[in-house]
Amino acid sequence: MSPTRRSLREMRGFVFDLDGCVWTGEVLMPGAAETLGHIRQQGKSLCFLTNNSRARARTMQGKLARLGVEAKEAEVLTPLEILGEVVAQRWGRCPVLAIGGPELAEVLREAGHTVVPIGAAGEATVVVVGNDFDFTYERLTAAARAVAGGAVFVTPNIDAEPTDFGVRIYTTRQQPGDNVYLRVSYFILPNLSAFPGQTGGQGYSVNWHVPIDDTHHWKYSFVYSAGAPLKRELVGRERSELGPDYRLARNAGNRFLQDRDSMKTKTYAGMGSGFQAHDAFATASQGAVQDRSEEHLVSSDKVIVAARKMMERAISDVQAGKEPPHVIRNATENRFPHFLVISDMLPGGNDWKGYTKNLEAEARAKV
């Protein structure tokens, strides 16, 4: 028996993301029903996750049942199911300004919180933001004023530190039970990024943006898995938004085929489920040349600031006749054990930077 097959037999249960893994819209992914049924037959536990901030577990369980997949409500976890508990654990039962759908306010009330109206935003202790189909400037202003007045804004924590090859990016999110989710990704000189991808903790993804003229570039995407060969379904999903010439079917010329009706029930952007089209929209909509002096960067943009400063120093070095950073001319130096892309859950009180440094020390010791 192969190590992979043996390790699967030893698994007590499996966790599946819903959107894009179990289903796409109202259609099951190929092989999903058979795979999930086989896991059930083997007596293994199943759990389903989604980051849909408007979905209740009972709604997702109902959809699974409608598509022919057996699941109990307790086997489905959505952000809404833990939101009230997370807020209560960190700030107690308190007044909350909820910017999102009615489901968001519903779960907060069920957890014992007081949901304050927009007109009383100044009374909020915590501001929580989810997918809001009725988002208006008035609601944005209310949330901004509440945060400016001292309310806590529930949002990921981002930190950055320089490395010899770019910028290491730490993102942490508080989880129930005082646990912390840690994600470590990278900006890599001069024009790459690396991040936990669809291979989970077994690998990572890399995007390489290669300029081809003053206003365009080719984007090369790499998906790496250390634990097992890449699945055909994953490769197909990565290429699903591309034509034979590797250009996006959704583009500025056709307004990225945005479907306003699908924004109500399927995706926030209404541009399909492929993130490549979403990324292209975010960059192309800024125009061919963006005037960065007109930007208004905030604290969550600290990684952008760090990467730009590093690029400015590199440009200055080249102008001065120096070697640009992260140029490897000796094969023996082409080793980066401290390049660690991480997606992990840490117990409360754990020093996540220390955790990463320990993994780095272990990796260096193996070289």
MOLIN-V211725 format. One record per residue. RES is the residue in one small letter. PSI is psi in radians with two decimals (999 if undefined). Layout:
res = [RES:RES]
psi = [PSI:PSI]
This chain:
res = [m:s:p:t:r:r:s:l:r:e:m:r:g:f:v:f:d:l:d:g:c:v:w:t:g:e:v:l:m:p:g:a:a:e:t:l:g:h:i:r:q:q:g:k:s:l:c:f:l:t:n:n:s:r:a:r:a:r:t:m:q:g:k:l:a:r:l:g:v:e:a:k:e:a:e:v:l:t:p:l:e:i:l:g:e:v:v:a:q:r:w:g:r:c:p:v:l:a:i:g:g:p:e:l:a:e:v:l:r:e:a:g:h:t:v:v:p:i:g:a:a:g:e:a:t:v:v:v:v:g:n:d:f:d:f:t:y:e:r:l:t:a:a:a:r:a:v:a:g:g:a:v:f:v:t:p:n:i:d:a:e:p:t:d:f:g:v:r:i:y:t:t:r:q:q:p:g:d:n:v:y:l:r:v:s:y:f:i:l:p:n:l:s:a:f:p:g:q:t:g:g:q:g:y:s:v:n:w:h:v:p:i:d:d:t:h:h:w:k:y:s:f:v:y:s:a:g:a:p:l:k:r:e:l:v:g:r:e:r:s:e:l:g:p:d:y:r:l:a:r:n:a:g:n:r:f:l:q:d:r:d:s:m:k:t:k:t:y:a:g:m:g:s:g:f:q:a:h:d:a:f:a:t:a:s:q:g:a:v:q:d:r:s:e:e:h:l:v:s:s:d:k:v:i:v:a:a:r:k:m:m:e:r:a:i:s:d:v:q:a:g:k:e:p:p:h:v:i:r:n:a:t:e:n:r:f:p:h:f:l:v:i:s:d:m:l:p:g:g:n:d:w:k:g:y:t:k:n:l:e:a:e:a:r:a:k:v]
psi = [2.31:2.71:-0.67:-0.81:-0.68:-0.73:-0.59:-0.69:-0.54:-0.20:2.39:-0.42:3.02:2.52:2.23:2.34:2.55:-1.10:2.06:-0.16:-0.90:-0.71:2.82:1.94:-2.06:0.38:2.33:2.51:2.58:2.25:-0.10:-0.83:-0.75:-0.75:-0.83:-0.68:-0.70:-0.70:-0.72:-0.77:-0.51:-0.01:0.31:2.69:2.62:2.52:2.55:2.39:2.67:2.60:0.28:1.98:0.14:0.01:2.30:2.72:-0.70:-0.56:-0.77:-0.65:-0.68:-0.67:-0.72:-0.80:-0.71:-0.54:0.08:0.32:2.17:2.25:2.48:2.70:-0.63:-0.21:0.04:2.26:2.21:2.86:-0.60:-0.52:-0.38:-0.13:-0.89:-0.67:-0.74:-0.80:-0.74:-0.70:-0.62:-0.58:0.10:3.12:2.09:2.96:2.25:2.32:2.03:2.00:1.69:-2.83:3.04:-0.47:-0.60:-0.83:-0.61:-0.82:-0.55:-0.72:-0.70:-0.52:0.03:0.17:2.77:2.10:2.00:2.53:2.87:-0.69:-0.27:0.55:-0.50:-0.27:-0.16:2.41:-0.55:2.46:2.16:2.30:2.30:-2.91:2.03:1.84:-0.31:0.49:2.30:2.94:-0.58:-0.75:-0.68:-0.79:-0.73:-0.78:-0.77:-0.72:-0.62:-0.77:-0.73:-0.49:0.02:-0.08:2.58:2.33:2.02:1.86:2.75:2.66:2.28:2.35:2.73:2.62:2.52:2.59:3.09:-0.19:-0.01:-2.31:2.23:2.30:2.08:2.25:2.23:2.56:2.28:2.34:2.88:2.69:0.34:0.30:2.81:2.23:2.24:2.26:2.23:2.10:-3.11:2.56:2.24:2.18:2.46:-0.25:0.73:2.80:2.59:2.44:2.74:2.15:-2.66:-0.02:0.02:-2.52:-0.08:-0.06:-2.70:3.03:2.66:2.33:2.27:1.97:1.90:1.98:2.45:-0.27:-2.89:-0.34:0.08:2.77:2.78:2.43:2.08:2.21:2.30:2.34:2.17:2.38:2.17:-0.40:-0.45:2.79:2.65:2.41:2.55:-0.62:-0.68:-0.80:-0.73:-0.67:-0.65:-0.55:0.03:-0.45:0.03:2.58:-3.11:-0.45:0.19:0.40:2.60:2.33:-0.59:2.14:3.07:-0.51:-0.51:0.41:0.59:0.45:0.69:2.28:1.84:-0.58:-0.67:-0.35:-0.34:-0.46:-0.33:-1.14:2.60:-0.71:-0.36:0.43:0.67:-3.07:-0.05:2.09:-0.35:-0.71:-0.64:-0.78:-0.74:-0.72:-0.77:-0.60:-0.79:-0.56:-0.23:-0.23:2.87:-0.74:2.03:2.31:1.71:-0.31:-0.26:0.04:2.75:1.46:2.59:-3.09:-0.58:-0.12:0.25:-0.53:-0.70:-0.76:-0.80:-0.74:-0.69:-0.71:-0.68:-0.70:-0.69:-0.72:-0.68:-0.73:-0.75:-0.69:-0.77:-0.71:-0.52:0.07:0.20:2.88:2.31:2.69:2.73:0.67:2.08:2.06:-0.05:2.13:-0.54:-0.34:-0.06:0.99:2.26:1.24:-0.35:0.04:1.63:1.88:2.15:2.44:1.78:2.76:2.21:2.53:2.69:2.53:-0.11:2.35:1.80:-0.53:-0.71:-0.67:-0.79:-0.71:-0.65:-0.74:-0.65:-0.76:-0.70:-0.71:-0.71:-0.62:-0.40:-0.24:999]
